[in-house]
Amino acid sequence: MAKKKEEKTNVMRILEQKNIAYTAHAYPPDGAVDGVSVAAYLGQDPEQVFKTLVTRGASGDYYVFDIPVAENLDLKKAAKAVGEKSIAMIHQKELLPLTGYVHGGCSPIGMKKQFPTVFHETAVLFDTICVSAGKIGAQVELAPGDLTALLGAGVADLTAEP
């Protein structure tokens, strides 16, 4: 039986267009329900697997934050990182029309519109990190420097203290 050809996502196409090296990882889309489970399935350190969170600032502007999957976004730190008075998570129903991505498959790469993006400061400590490839069941692993350069992203302390 022929091996099923891996479906390329827009995220993978963008990385290839920009000549950015990446490794694609797949997981059963119905199996892993959260980022920690995805990291475990892929044999990755949860500190190196980042989830993409979309927020709205008090100004009405949108911002994207990528933090390790086991962590929680500290809204005060996030607001400070982008110079907003306050930040709030957008409603799940707003995600698809705004970004083109579904909840659980949101990638910082290839959104309908590029919003200011900030990665948690630990991203740069690793040779590679994983982010969603733009659909549930797919991740891409790449160098954090390549990712932040592609997105014009900053880094800051964004996570809540345990």
C-alpha positions in Angstrom: 0.0 0.0 0.0 1.3 3.4 -0.9 2.4 5.6 2.0 0.0 8.5 2.4 1.8 11.7 1.1 2.2 14.2 4.0 -0.2 17.1 3.5 1.7 20.4 3.4 0.1 23.2 5.4 0.3 26.9 4.5 2.8 27.2 7.4 5.1 24.6 5.7 4.7 26.3 2.3 5.6 29.7 3.8 8.7 28.2 5.5 9.8 26.6 2.2 9.3 29.9 0.3 11.5 31.7 2.8 14.1 28.9 2.7 13.6 28.3 6.5 14.6 24.8 7.6 11.9 22.9 9.6 10.9 19.4 10.6 7.3 18.5 10.3 5.7 16.4 13.1 2.3 14.7 13.0 0.2 13.4 15.8 -3.3 11.9 15.8 -5.7 14.9 15.6 -8.2 13.2 17.9 -5.7 11.8 20.4 -3.8 14.7 21.9 -6.2 17.2 23.3 -3.7 19.7 24.8 -0.2 20.9 24.2 1.3 18.9 27.0 -0.2 15.7 25.5 1.0 16.7 22.0 4.6 17.3 23.4 4.5 13.8 25.1 3.2 12.1 21.9 6.0 13.7 19.9 8.6 12.9 22.5 9.3 16.7 22.9 10.1 18.6 26.1 6.9 20.7 26.9 9.2 23.6 27.5 10.1 23.5 23.7 6.6 23.2 22.4 4.8 26.5 22.1 1.2 27.4 22.0 -0.1 30.4 20.1 -2.5 32.7 21.9 -4.4 35.6 20.3 -5.3 38.6 22.4 -6.8 42.0 22.1 -5.3 45.0 23.8 -7.2 47.9 25.5 -6.5 49.9 22.3 -8.4 47.3 20.2 -5.3 46.1 18.5 -4.6 42.3 18.3 -1.4 40.6 19.6 -0.1 37.1 19.3 1.8 35.5 22.2 3.6 32.2 22.0 4.4 30.4 25.3 5.4 26.9 26.4 2.4 24.6 26.3 2.4 23.8 30.1 2.5 27.5 31.0 -0.2 30.2 31.4 -0.1 33.6 29.9 0.3 36.4 32.4 -2.0 39.1 31.0 -0.2 41.9 32.9 3.2 40.8 31.6 1.8 40.4 28.1 0.3 43.9 28.2 3.6 45.4 29.4 5.5 43.6 26.6 3.4 45.3 23.9 2.9 48.6 25.6 -0.9 48.2 26.3 -2.8 49.1 29.5 -4.4 45.7 29.4 -4.7 42.6 27.3 -7.6 40.0 27.1 -7.8 36.7 25.3 -10.1 36.8 22.3 -13.2 34.6 22.3 -12.7 31.3 20.7 -15.4 32.1 18.0 -13.3 35.1 16.9 -10.2 33.0 16.2 -11.1 31.5 12.8 -12.4 34.7 11.1 -9.5 36.7 12.5 -6.6 34.4 11.9 -7.8 31.7 9.5 -7.0 29.1 12.1 -9.1 26.9 14.4 -8.6 26.6 18.1 -5.9 23.9 18.7 -4.4 24.5 15.2 -3.4 28.2 15.5 0.1 29.0 14.2 2.0 32.3 14.6 3.0 31.8 10.9 0.6 32.5 8.1 -2.3 34.2 9.8 -4.7 36.2 7.6 -3.0 39.3 8.9 0.4 39.5 10.7 -0.2 40.8 14.2 2.6 41.9 16.6 4.0 38.7 18.0 6.0 38.0 21.2 7.5 34.7 22.2 8.2 33.8 25.8 11.9 34.6 26.6 12.8 30.9 27.0 12.2 30.2 23.3 15.7 31.5 22.5 17.3 29.1 24.9 16.7 26.1 22.6 18.2 25.0 19.3 14.7 24.3 18.1 11.1 24.8 19.2 7.8 23.5 17.9 4.7 25.5 17.0 1.5 24.5 15.3 1.8 23.9 11.5 -1.6 25.5 11.2 -3.9 22.5 11.7 -4.7 20.1 14.5 -2.5 17.1 14.1 0.6 18.9 12.7 3.5 20.8 14.2 6.7 22.3 12.8 10.0 22.3 14.6 12.5 25.1 13.7 15.1 27.3 15.1 13.6 30.1 17.3 15.9 32.7 15.7 14.5 31.9 12.2 11.0 32.0 13.5 11.3 35.3 15.4 13.1 36.9 12.3 10.3 35.7 10.0 7.6 37.2 12.2 9.5 40.2 13.3 8.7 38.9 16.8 10.0 40.0 20.1 10.8 38.0 23.3 9.7 38.8 26.8 8.8 37.2 30.1 5.2 36.3 29.5 4.2 33.5 31.8 2.4 33.4 35.1 4.4 32.4 38.2 3.5 28.9 39.3 
